[in-house]
Amino acid sequence: MSAPLPSPLAFVPFVSVDHMMQLIHEIGIEEMLKGIATYVEDDFKRWELFDKTPRVASHSKEGVIELMPTSDGQTYGFKYVNGHPKNTKEGLQTVTAFGILSDVNTGYPILLSEMTVLTALRTAATSAMVAKHLAPEGTKTMAMIGNGAQSEFQALAMRVICGIENLRLYDIDPKATSKAQSNLTAFGFNITACDTAEDAIQGADIITTCTADKQYATILTDNMVGSGVHINAIGGDCPGKTELHKDILSRSDVFVEFPPQTRIEGEIQQMPEDFPVTEMWEVITGTKEGRTSANQITLFDGVGFATEDFSALRYVRDQLEKTGLFQQLDMLADPDDPRDLFGMVQRAKKTQEAA
Ligand code: NAD
């Protein structure tokens, strides 16, 4: 199926959750993860072009609601996203999101999309793209601590981009581990369900922590982490919400997306303000080194940055014309005379009365 994209002056293409799921199946989830990872990496290569700001967060006792804006000068984008760890107990998602792209020239929106599913894809694609640059050679085994909504996407991206074959799963809730195991078995992983985090990290080259708890948690302590591993720490993404003991940070080389945001939200919020970090865009462009030795612990303190959402939305928009998987949303007023907005409203009343 194909459909021309609507003129930006008429309707806005809208990708619903249903369309996003159809898109994933039409493209194939592994292809889509690879495609998004390429867009995310390409935008990291253009890092200096982007408007960058820490996300705008509204915190409450139970969670956070955030806006994540950026622009490359031609296209503007933002994501609305929440993080409410208590939600799953009420049958709701911890993270839900939607996002917009707009044309900088006119300011008109050119895409509105669900981003709950897309965030899981983009977070996984980013984790795996980063691990491709930092994880040890010949990586085959990943420990996955936290087996909730993000976990299967993380595992699949690490498989298609980094060659992970063996998964060691752990969650404080064994039901989450059984769910992840059952969802992932069909994808050909060797899966071991573990009873403790200590057990899960045995023999792992990559350790992903993806837990949701609104506190300074200690999912990994210093004595658990051996030399040479890559840690993909993505669950701590808010002030007061971390996953690693700070002694691990002292022993690791820490890589981040955008330091002004990560220093507020990431694992490094536990460290002094001048704690040294390397920005991922510098590794990707070859300006700074990533992994330099087999014994080094590399740590991606991933909090999720606006450019990654922008890249994921760009990827989705580029698929629409050939798949036709969008609705046309009547969200832009389009009077014949742009200054006669009032007249357009009045004419609609007459049309309604005549009908
Ligand atoms: P989720 O609620 O679906 O899953 C979280 C899982 O963590 C649950 O199964 C829970 O039982 C488990 N858990 C909690 N405490 C644990 C502990 N001490 N040990 C082991 N397991 C534990 O949440 P999700 O959507 O999978 O998101 C996970 C985390 O990742 C959240 O904190 C979310 O905010 C964060 N996140 C980060 C990014 C990013 O870009 N960095 C993107 C999306 C989500």
Residues whose N, C-alpha, C, O or C-beta is under 5 A from the ligand:
A	BS01	NAD	G83 T88 T94 V95 T123 I145 G146 N147 G148 A149 Q150 S151 Y170 D171 I172 D173 A176 C210 T211 A212 D213 I234 G235 D237 G302 V303 G304
